[in-house]
Amino acid sequence: MSFAAYTIKDSSRPAIALVTGGRSGIGKAIANKIATFPFVENVLIVSRSVKESDLQNSKFVAVAADIGTAEGRQIVIDKVASLTTESGRQLRYLVHSAGTIEPIRLAGQITPEEFRSALNVNLEGPFFLSTALYPFLEAKDDDAAAGRILHVSSGAAHGAPPIGWGVYGITKAAFFQSFKVLSREFEHLGGKVVVGSFKPGVVDTSMQGVIRESPAESMPVVGNFKALKEKVLAQAAEGASTKAMPPPKGALDSPDNVAFFAEWLLLGTTDEEFSNLSEPNEYDIRDSSLFPKWIPEENLPND
């Protein structure tokens, strides 16, 4: 689709992007989508064990780092600095897609070490990367566009998550709150860097595999998630769409479809729309009022 916010200002200035968790799943799909933006020269793929040989796009740069540690974040920061400082390129997009749903167990069975590990990945990592990389996201001059930070959130951040997802729900709720905090504070700083967040729905990723392997005593509704996978397998037999589609009901969505929604957020919204500060929540890919903004007319539902 063609997006109104995609201006000459965006396309005339060379930039880089960074996607955490970009080796697989939603992160990989979003990284592939960003690589199609002509003004983005490199996309940094951040993952604990990523290698250049894993990547199939000439724009991709592998950054092997654990964002849940200070040492890992410093590796990422140093790489961004090396790709921007001398060349004058800007970090245009920072996408936080890395996350963990583990441990999936009852609250009384969780150890402090497991809790801290999840907190480090789901909250501490993205929070401190955003603050450390803020200077690289700032606009170079008054005519340049500032960078955008996009949080890949979860419905588990809102309300009570399924039994067994306690740590995930707590850390994702904190991640959502960090989006609100950083949005307000970056606005206060006046650098025009904006932060956005969205819920991708239930998506066919490796995280879903972890969920389906969980024992029923730790997660009583595990059967529901197994049923979602069975439906997505049936849909796959019918063939996948190469264009954006409404998220399926009662089945898993594809990472590539989520990437279409992320593309609209990154390219098709104004700064005010992207940060969505007037709303108490965040964008939801399943919000049907948004379908015409990111889904081609021929794929829109008739009802």
N, C-alpha and C positions, 0 to 999 in steps of 0.2 A: 504494500500500500504506500501511497505518497502522504507524507506527514507535513502539516503546515509549519511546524516549528523547525523543520529541517532547512536552515537558511544558509546563505553563502558564507556567513560568519563561521558556521560549523565546518563547512567543507574546505575552506581555504587555509586552515591552520593545522599543520601536522600534529598528531596527538598519539598517545598510547592509552591503553586500557589495562585494567587488572581485574582478574576474576579469581576469587578464592574458591576452592573446590571445583576448579575448572577442568579437572581431568575426567570427570564423569557426570552423568545425570543432568540436572538442571543447569549446573555451572558450565558444563561442556557445551550444552545447547546454546546458552546465552553467549559464551565465548565465540562459538561459530557464527552466531548472528552478528556480533559486534565486528568480527573480522570482515564482514561484507561492507561496513561503512568505509567509504573511500578515503576519508581523512584520518582514519586510525591506521597507523603504520605498524604497530606491534600490539599484541595482546599477551600480557603476562599471565601464564597459567600457574597458579600457586596450589601446590599439593605436597603432602609430606614425602611422597616417593615418586613424583613425576620426573621423567627423563625426556630429553629432546627426541629420542627415538619413539616416544609414545605419541608424539604430536604429528598431525597430518597436514598442517597448514603452515605455509611459509611465514605468516605473520606471527605465529605463536612463539613465545619464549618461555621455556620451562624454568620455574623457580621452585626448587625442592626446599620446602620450609614448613615447619609446624607452627601455624599462627597462634596456637595456644601457649606458646612459650615466648619469652622476651627475646631469646636468641633467634628464634625463627622469624619473628617480626622484624628484627634488625636486618636479617638477610633480605627480606622483601623491601624494606626501606632503602637499603643500599642499592638494590637493583633498580628501583625507580629513579633514584638520584643519578645513577650512571647513565640512564637512558633519556634523561630530561635536562640535566644541568648544562652539559656542554652543547647539546644540539638545539636547545631552546624549545624542545617539544613539551607539551603539557600533558599531565595525567588527566584525561578527560572523563573517564569512567572508572569508578571503583565499585565492583559488584561483590557483595558478601553473600556467597552461596554455600560456603563450607559450613557443615554442622554435623552434629551427632545426636542420635536418638537414644543411644545407650547410656546408662543401663536401663533395660526394661524390666523392672521388678517393683514389688510393693515398697512403699516408702520406708517401712521398718527394716528392710533388708539392704538398704543402700549404705555403703560405707562413705565416710567423709572424703576419702581419696577419689572415689568414683564421682561424687558430687562435684568436687573441685575440678576434676578432669573435664566434665561436661561443661561446667561454667567457663573454663578457660577457652574452650573451642567455640561455644555458642554466644558468649558475651565478651569476655576479656579480649580475645583475639580481634574481632571486628571493631570493638570500641577503640582500642589503642592504635590499631592501624588507621582508622579514620582520623584520629587527632594528630597522629604523626605525619600522615600524608596530606594533611590540609594545605600546607604551603605549596605543594606540587599541583593541587587542584585549583588554586586561585587563578583568575584571569590574568594574562600577561599585561594587558592594557585595557583601556576603557572600551575598545571596540571588540575585544575578545569575549568569548563565552566562557564562563566558569565551569568547573567540573561538576559532575553529579555522582553521588553515592547512592547505590541502590541496595536495600536490604531484601533478601529473599526470606520472608517470614513464614509463619505457620498459623493455622487455625488453633493449634494447641496453646498459643499465647493468650487466647481469649476464652474465658470461662474455664470450667473444669475439664481437663483432658481425660482420655480413657484411663481406666485403672491400669497401672503399670508404667504410665508415661509421666509420672510425677516430676522427675528431674528435667525431662524434656520440656514440659509445660512451664515449669518455673523459670528455666533459663531462657526459653523463648519469650516469655512475658517480659523478662528483663531486657532482652534484645529489642523487643518492640518499644519499651520505654526509652532505651538508649537512642532509638530513631527520633523520638519526640524531643529528647533533651538536645541532641546534636543539631537538629533542625533549628531549634530556637537559638541556641548559642552561636551557631555559624551565621545565622541571620544577624544576630547582635554584633558579630565581628565585622560585618559589612563587606566580606570578601565575595559575596554572591554565590558561594558554594552551597548547593542545595542537597538535601537528603530525602530520599523517597523510600517507600516500603510497600510490599505487596504480598498477599497470600496466594500461593500458586495452586492451591487445591491438592487433591490426592493424585500423585504422579508416579509413573512407573519407573522407579529408580532403585538403586541398591539398598537404600534405606527401607523401602517396602519389603525387600527380601529379608532384612533383619527382623522386621515386624512379623512377617509370616512364620519365621522360625522360632518365635517366642512361645514358651509353654503356656497353656491356658491358665495354669494356676498363677502365673505372673501377669497375664493379660487376658482376661476373660473373653474379650471381643475379638480375639485373633481370627476366629472363623470368618468374621465379616470381611477382613482384609484378604483372606484367601479367596473369597468369592469375587472380590474386585479384580484380582489377577486373572481368574478364569474368564471373566467377561472381556478383559482387555485382550486376551489371547484369541477369543472369538472374533473380536473386532479386527485384529491384525490380519486374520485370514481373509477379510474383505478388502484389504488394501489400505494404506495410509494416505492421508491427504498431504499435498505439498503446500497448501495454503492454510491460513489460520481457520480454526473451527471452534464453535462453542464447546466448552469442556463437557465431556460425556457425563451423563447422569448414571450413577451406580456402577461406574467403572473407572479405571485409572486413566488419567490423561497422559499424553506423551511429553517428554522434556522439550521436544521441538515445538510443540504447540505453545507451551509456556514461554518459549523464547520469542514467539511472535508478540505476546503480551508485553514482555520486557522491552522489545524493540519499540513498541508504541510509547512506553513510559520514557525511554531514553531519548527518543527522537521526536515524538509527536506531541509533547506537552510543553507548556510554558513552565517557567520556574515555579510559579505559584501553584499550578496544577500538579506538578511533579511532587512537591513537598506535601500538598494536601493538608496543610495545617488547620484548615477550617473544620475538618472532620475529626471526630474523636477516634476513629479507627484508621485503617490503612486500606489501600486498594485490594480488591478481591477479584481474581480472574473470573469467578463465577457470577459476578454482578452483571446481569443481563442489560442494564442500562448503558454499560460500557461497550457492549458487543459491536455496535456500529463504528466505534472509534478504532478498532484493531482487527476486525474480521471483515473480509470482502463481502460485498452485498449479496453475491450469489451463494454464500455459505451461511447467511444469517437464518435463524429459525423463522418459520412462517407465522408462529403464534405470537 
